[in-house]
Amino acid sequence: MILALSSYEAVEIMTFMHQLISVSKKGRKAVRNRKILICVCFAMISAAISFLPRTIRVFQTYGASGLSAPAKSIMEIPWAPNGLSIANFFILYQVMRLMIAALAGVFILVASHKTGNTITTILISTAVLILPLATMLLA
C-alpha cells in the first residue's frame, strides 16, 4: 500500500500539475475529496484482500453454526470481551482493521502531499507505519 500510494500526490507536484488543478477553488476541493476517497477505497480493498485468507480459515474452522460460540472460547484471544460471539468479534475486528488501513492510506496521501517526493514519502510512511509493528513483533 505504501508503494502504491506514495507517489499519488508527489507526481502532481513534481510535474507541476498541482498548479493547473488549483486554478479554481471548486476544482481544488473536488480533486482533493476524490483523491481521499480513492485512497481510502484502495486501502480498504487491499486490506480486505490481505485479510481474506484468515476470513476463509475462520469460516472453515468454525462453520456457520460455530460462529455463535463465545469468542473467549478461542485460545488465541482470551482478551476478548465477555458475551461477544465469534461472529461479532470477527466482524468488529475486521471493521477495526479496515478503518486502520483507511487511516493509513490517508496518512500516506498527506505525507505525499507535504513532501512532494515519492522516496521521502516511502521512508516517512515506512518509519511511521511499519517500523513500530516490526519492533513490537521482534521484541
PyRosetta script that sets phi, psi and omega in degrees:
from pyrosetta import init, pose_from_sequence

init()
pose = pose_from_sequence("MILALSSYEAVEIMTFMHQLISVSKKGRKAVRNRKILICVCFAMISAAISFLPRTIRVFQTYGASGLSAPAKSIMEIPWAPNGLSIANFFILYQVMRLMIAALAGVFILVASHKTGNTITTILISTAVLILPLATMLLA")
pose.set_psi(1, -38.9)
pose.set_omega(1, 179.8)
pose.set_phi(2, -61.4)
pose.set_psi(2, -46.1)
pose.set_omega(2, -178.9)
pose.set_phi(3, -65.3)
pose.set_psi(3, -36.9)
pose.set_omega(3, -177.4)
pose.set_phi(4, -71.7)
pose.set_psi(4, -37.3)
pose.set_omega(4, -173.9)
pose.set_phi(5, -98.0)
pose.set_psi(5, -11.4)
pose.set_omega(5, -173.2)
pose.set_phi(6, -66.1)
pose.set_psi(6, -28.9)
pose.set_omega(6, -178.7)
pose.set_phi(7, -96.8)
pose.set_psi(7, 5.0)
pose.set_omega(7, -174.1)
pose.set_phi(8, -58.8)
pose.set_psi(8, -48.9)
pose.set_omega(8, 178.2)
pose.set_phi(9, -92.1)
pose.set_psi(9, -32.2)
pose.set_omega(9, -173.9)
pose.set_phi(10, -63.0)
pose.set_psi(10, -35.8)
pose.set_omega(10, -179.8)
pose.set_phi(11, -63.9)
pose.set_psi(11, -39.3)
pose.set_omega(11, 178.0)
pose.set_phi(12, -63.7)
pose.set_psi(12, -38.9)
pose.set_omega(12, -179.3)
pose.set_phi(13, -72.2)
pose.set_psi(13, -41.8)
pose.set_omega(13, -178.6)
pose.set_phi(14, -67.9)
pose.set_psi(14, -30.7)
pose.set_omega(14, -179.9)
pose.set_phi(15, -96.8)
pose.set_psi(15, 5.3)
pose.set_omega(15, -179.6)
pose.set_phi(16, 61.7)
pose.set_psi(16, 22.8)
pose.set_omega(16, 176.9)
pose.set_phi(17, -70.8)
pose.set_psi(17, -27.0)
pose.set_omega(17, -179.4)
pose.set_phi(18, -61.8)
pose.set_psi(18, -27.3)
pose.set_omega(18, 177.0)
pose.set_phi(19, -68.3)
pose.set_psi(19, -36.6)
pose.set_omega(19, 178.2)
pose.set_phi(20, -70.1)
pose.set_psi(20, -39.2)
pose.set_omega(20, -179.7)
pose.set_phi(21, -69.1)
pose.set_psi(21, -35.6)
pose.set_omega(21, -174.7)
pose.set_phi(22, -84.3)
pose.set_psi(22, 16.0)
pose.set_omega(22, 179.4)
pose.set_phi(23, -64.6)
pose.set_psi(23, -44.2)
pose.set_omega(23, -179.8)
pose.set_phi(24, -116.4)
pose.set_psi(24, 147.3)
pose.set_omega(24, -178.5)
pose.set_phi(25, -66.0)
pose.set_psi(25, -40.0)
pose.set_omega(25, 179.7)
pose.set_phi(26, -65.3)
pose.set_psi(26, -38.8)
pose.set_omega(26, 179.1)
pose.set_phi(27, -66.7)
pose.set_psi(27, -40.7)
pose.set_omega(27, -179.3)
pose.set_phi(28, -64.6)
pose.set_psi(28, -45.3)
pose.set_omega(28, -178.8)
pose.set_phi(29, -68.2)
pose.set_psi(29, -41.8)
pose.set_omega(29, -179.3)
pose.set_phi(30, -65.7)
pose.set_psi(30, -41.3)
pose.set_omega(30, 179.4)
pose.set_phi(31, -66.5)
pose.set_psi(31, -43.1)
pose.set_omega(31, 178.9)
pose.set_phi(32, -61.1)
pose.set_psi(32, -44.8)
pose.set_omega(32, 179.8)
pose.set_phi(33, -64.1)
pose.set_psi(33, -39.5)
pose.set_omega(33, 178.3)
pose.set_phi(34, -67.3)
pose.set_psi(34, -37.8)
pose.set_omega(34, 178.1)
pose.set_phi(35, -63.9)
pose.set_psi(35, -43.2)
pose.set_omega(35, 178.5)
pose.set_phi(36, -62.5)
pose.set_psi(36, -44.4)
pose.set_omega(36, 179.0)
pose.set_phi(37, -62.0)
pose.set_psi(37, -43.1)
pose.set_omega(37, 179.1)
pose.set_phi(38, -64.2)
pose.set_psi(38, -43.5)
pose.set_omega(38, 179.4)
pose.set_phi(39, -63.8)
pose.set_psi(39, -43.1)
pose.set_omega(39, 178.9)
pose.set_phi(40, -63.8)
pose.set_psi(40, -45.4)
pose.set_omega(40, 178.9)
pose.set_phi(41, -62.5)
pose.set_psi(41, -44.7)
pose.set_omega(41, 179.2)
pose.set_phi(42, -62.2)
pose.set_psi(42, -44.4)
pose.set_omega(42, -179.5)
pose.set_phi(43, -63.6)
pose.set_psi(43, -42.9)
pose.set_omega(43, -178.9)
pose.set_phi(44, -68.9)
pose.set_psi(44, -39.1)
pose.set_omega(44, 178.8)
pose.set_phi(45, -67.4)
pose.set_psi(45, -43.9)
pose.set_omega(45, 179.2)
pose.set_phi(46, -65.4)
pose.set_psi(46, -37.0)
pose.set_omega(46, 176.8)
pose.set_phi(47, -67.2)
pose.set_psi(47, -42.3)
pose.set_omega(47, 179.0)
pose.set_phi(48, -62.4)
pose.set_psi(48, -39.6)
pose.set_omega(48, 177.9)
pose.set_phi(49, -66.3)
pose.set_psi(49, -39.4)
pose.set_omega(49, -179.5)
pose.set_phi(50, -71.6)
pose.set_psi(50, -26.1)
pose.set_omega(50, 178.6)
pose.set_phi(51, -89.3)
pose.set_psi(51, -8.3)
pose.set_omega(51, -176.2)
pose.set_phi(52, -58.1)
pose.set_psi(52, -44.0)
pose.set_omega(52, 178.9)
pose.set_phi(53, -59.1)
pose.set_psi(53, -40.2)
pose.set_omega(53, 178.8)
pose.set_phi(54, -67.2)
pose.set_psi(54, -39.2)
pose.set_omega(54, 177.5)
pose.set_phi(55, -60.8)
pose.set_psi(55, -44.9)
pose.set_omega(55, 179.4)
pose.set_phi(56, -63.5)
pose.set_psi(56, -41.6)
pose.set_omega(56, -179.7)
pose.set_phi(57, -63.8)
pose.set_psi(57, -38.5)
pose.set_omega(57, 178.2)
pose.set_phi(58, -64.3)
pose.set_psi(58, -43.9)
pose.set_omega(58, 179.5)
pose.set_phi(59, -67.8)
pose.set_psi(59, -35.1)
pose.set_omega(59, 177.6)
pose.set_phi(60, -70.0)
pose.set_psi(60, -37.0)
pose.set_omega(60, -177.7)
pose.set_phi(61, -72.3)
pose.set_psi(61, -47.4)
pose.set_omega(61, -172.9)
pose.set_phi(62, -99.5)
pose.set_psi(62, -21.6)
pose.set_omega(62, -177.1)
pose.set_phi(63, 68.4)
pose.set_psi(63, 174.5)
pose.set_omega(63, -177.2)
pose.set_phi(64, -68.2)
pose.set_psi(64, -38.1)
pose.set_omega(64, -177.3)
pose.set_phi(65, -75.7)
pose.set_psi(65, -28.6)
pose.set_omega(65, -178.6)
pose.set_phi(66, -77.1)
pose.set_psi(66, -12.1)
pose.set_omega(66, -178.3)
pose.set_phi(67, -72.8)
pose.set_psi(67, -11.1)
pose.set_omega(67, 178.8)
pose.set_phi(68, -88.2)
pose.set_psi(68, -3.8)
pose.set_omega(68, 177.6)
pose.set_phi(69, -68.7)
pose.set_psi(69, 156.8)
pose.set_omega(69, 178.6)
pose.set_phi(70, -63.5)
pose.set_psi(70, 142.3)
pose.set_omega(70, -179.0)
pose.set_phi(71, -66.9)
pose.set_psi(71, -27.8)
pose.set_omega(71, 179.1)
pose.set_phi(72, -65.6)
pose.set_psi(72, -14.9)
pose.set_omega(72, 180.0)
pose.set_phi(73, -73.5)
pose.set_psi(73, -13.4)
pose.set_omega(73, 176.2)
pose.set_phi(74, -84.3)
pose.set_psi(74, 124.3)
pose.set_omega(74, -175.2)
pose.set_phi(75, -66.5)
pose.set_psi(75, -25.8)
pose.set_omega(75, -178.4)
pose.set_phi(76, -72.9)
pose.set_psi(76, -20.9)
pose.set_omega(76, -176.3)
pose.set_phi(77, -128.4)
pose.set_psi(77, 63.6)
pose.set_omega(77, 178.5)
pose.set_phi(78, -69.9)
pose.set_psi(78, -12.1)
pose.set_omega(78, -179.2)
pose.set_phi(79, -85.5)
pose.set_psi(79, 1.7)
pose.set_omega(79, -179.2)
pose.set_phi(80, -63.8)
pose.set_psi(80, 144.8)
pose.set_omega(80, 179.2)
pose.set_phi(81, -62.7)
pose.set_psi(81, 148.5)
pose.set_omega(81, 177.4)
pose.set_phi(82, -65.5)
pose.set_psi(82, 146.4)
pose.set_omega(82, 175.3)
pose.set_phi(83, 79.7)
pose.set_psi(83, 6.3)
pose.set_omega(83, -179.0)
pose.set_phi(84, -101.4)
pose.set_psi(84, 127.3)
pose.set_omega(84, 179.3)
pose.set_phi(85, -77.0)
pose.set_psi(85, 165.9)
pose.set_omega(85, 178.8)
pose.set_phi(86, -60.3)
pose.set_psi(86, -42.2)
pose.set_omega(86, -179.7)
pose.set_phi(87, -63.0)
pose.set_psi(87, -46.9)
pose.set_omega(87, -179.6)
pose.set_phi(88, -65.2)
pose.set_psi(88, -41.0)
pose.set_omega(88, 178.2)
pose.set_phi(89, -63.0)
pose.set_psi(89, -44.7)
pose.set_omega(89, -178.3)
pose.set_phi(90, -63.6)
pose.set_psi(90, -43.7)
pose.set_omega(90, 178.7)
pose.set_phi(91, -63.4)
pose.set_psi(91, -46.2)
pose.set_omega(91, 179.5)
pose.set_phi(92, -61.1)
pose.set_psi(92, -43.1)
pose.set_omega(92, 180.0)
pose.set_phi(93, -64.6)
pose.set_psi(93, -42.5)
pose.set_omega(93, 180.0)
pose.set_phi(94, -68.7)
pose.set_psi(94, -39.7)
pose.set_omega(94, 177.8)
pose.set_phi(95, -63.1)
pose.set_psi(95, -41.2)
pose.set_omega(95, 178.0)
pose.set_phi(96, -62.6)
pose.set_psi(96, -42.7)
pose.set_omega(96, 178.4)
pose.set_phi(97, -63.4)
pose.set_psi(97, -40.8)
pose.set_omega(97, 179.1)
pose.set_phi(98, -65.6)
pose.set_psi(98, -38.6)
pose.set_omega(98, 178.1)
pose.set_phi(99, -65.9)
pose.set_psi(99, -39.4)
pose.set_omega(99, 177.8)
pose.set_phi(100, -64.9)
pose.set_psi(100, -40.0)
pose.set_omega(100, 177.4)
pose.set_phi(101, -64.2)
pose.set_psi(101, -40.3)
pose.set_omega(101, 178.6)
pose.set_phi(102, -63.5)
pose.set_psi(102, -43.0)
pose.set_omega(102, 177.7)
pose.set_phi(103, -65.4)
pose.set_psi(103, -36.8)
pose.set_omega(103, 176.5)
pose.set_phi(104, -64.2)
pose.set_psi(104, -39.3)
pose.set_omega(104, 177.2)
pose.set_phi(105, -62.8)
pose.set_psi(105, -41.9)
pose.set_omega(105, 177.9)
pose.set_phi(106, -67.2)
pose.set_psi(106, -38.3)
pose.set_omega(106, 177.4)
pose.set_phi(107, -60.4)
pose.set_psi(107, -44.0)
pose.set_omega(107, 179.3)
pose.set_phi(108, -63.5)
pose.set_psi(108, -40.7)
pose.set_omega(108, 177.8)
pose.set_phi(109, -61.9)
pose.set_psi(109, -45.1)
pose.set_omega(109, 179.5)
pose.set_phi(110, -65.1)
pose.set_psi(110, -42.5)
pose.set_omega(110, 178.1)
pose.set_phi(111, -62.6)
pose.set_psi(111, -39.4)
pose.set_omega(111, 178.6)
pose.set_phi(112, -65.2)
pose.set_psi(112, -39.2)
pose.set_omega(112, 179.3)
pose.set_phi(113, -68.1)
pose.set_psi(113, -43.2)
pose.set_omega(113, -176.9)
pose.set_phi(114, -70.5)
pose.set_psi(114, -39.2)
pose.set_omega(114, -176.7)
pose.set_phi(115, -84.4)
pose.set_psi(115, -38.1)
pose.set_omega(115, -177.9)
pose.set_phi(116, 72.4)
pose.set_psi(116, 15.0)
pose.set_omega(116, -177.0)
pose.set_phi(117, -138.8)
pose.set_psi(117, 130.3)
pose.set_omega(117, -176.6)
pose.set_phi(118, -65.7)
pose.set_psi(118, -45.9)
pose.set_omega(118, -176.5)
pose.set_phi(119, -66.3)
pose.set_psi(119, -41.9)
pose.set_omega(119, 177.1)
pose.set_phi(120, -62.3)
pose.set_psi(120, -40.6)
pose.set_omega(120, 178.4)
pose.set_phi(121, -63.6)
pose.set_psi(121, -41.4)
pose.set_omega(121, 177.9)
pose.set_phi(122, -62.0)
pose.set_psi(122, -44.3)
pose.set_omega(122, -179.6)
pose.set_phi(123, -64.9)
pose.set_psi(123, -44.9)
pose.set_omega(123, 179.6)
pose.set_phi(124, -64.9)
pose.set_psi(124, -46.0)
pose.set_omega(124, -178.9)
pose.set_phi(125, -63.9)
pose.set_psi(125, -40.0)
pose.set_omega(125, 177.6)
pose.set_phi(126, -65.0)
pose.set_psi(126, -43.5)
pose.set_omega(126, -179.4)
pose.set_phi(127, -63.8)
pose.set_psi(127, -38.3)
pose.set_omega(127, -176.3)
pose.set_phi(128, -84.2)
pose.set_psi(128, -39.1)
pose.set_omega(128, -172.1)
pose.set_phi(129, -97.0)
pose.set_psi(129, -32.6)
pose.set_omega(129, -172.4)
pose.set_phi(130, -105.7)
pose.set_psi(130, -42.0)
pose.set_omega(130, -176.0)
pose.set_phi(131, -58.9)
pose.set_psi(131, -41.9)
pose.set_omega(131, 177.1)
pose.set_phi(132, -61.5)
pose.set_psi(132, -38.2)
pose.set_omega(132, 178.7)
pose.set_phi(133, -68.3)
pose.set_psi(133, -42.1)
pose.set_omega(133, 179.2)
pose.set_phi(134, -65.3)
pose.set_psi(134, -40.4)
pose.set_omega(134, 177.6)
pose.set_phi(135, -63.2)
pose.set_psi(135, -42.7)
pose.set_omega(135, -179.9)
pose.set_phi(136, -65.4)
pose.set_psi(136, -40.3)
pose.set_omega(136, -179.0)
pose.set_phi(137, -71.6)
pose.set_psi(137, -31.6)
pose.set_omega(137, -180.0)
pose.set_phi(138, -83.0)
pose.set_psi(138, -20.7)
pose.set_omega(138, -178.2)
pose.set_phi(139, -79.3)
pose.dump_pdb("model.pdb")
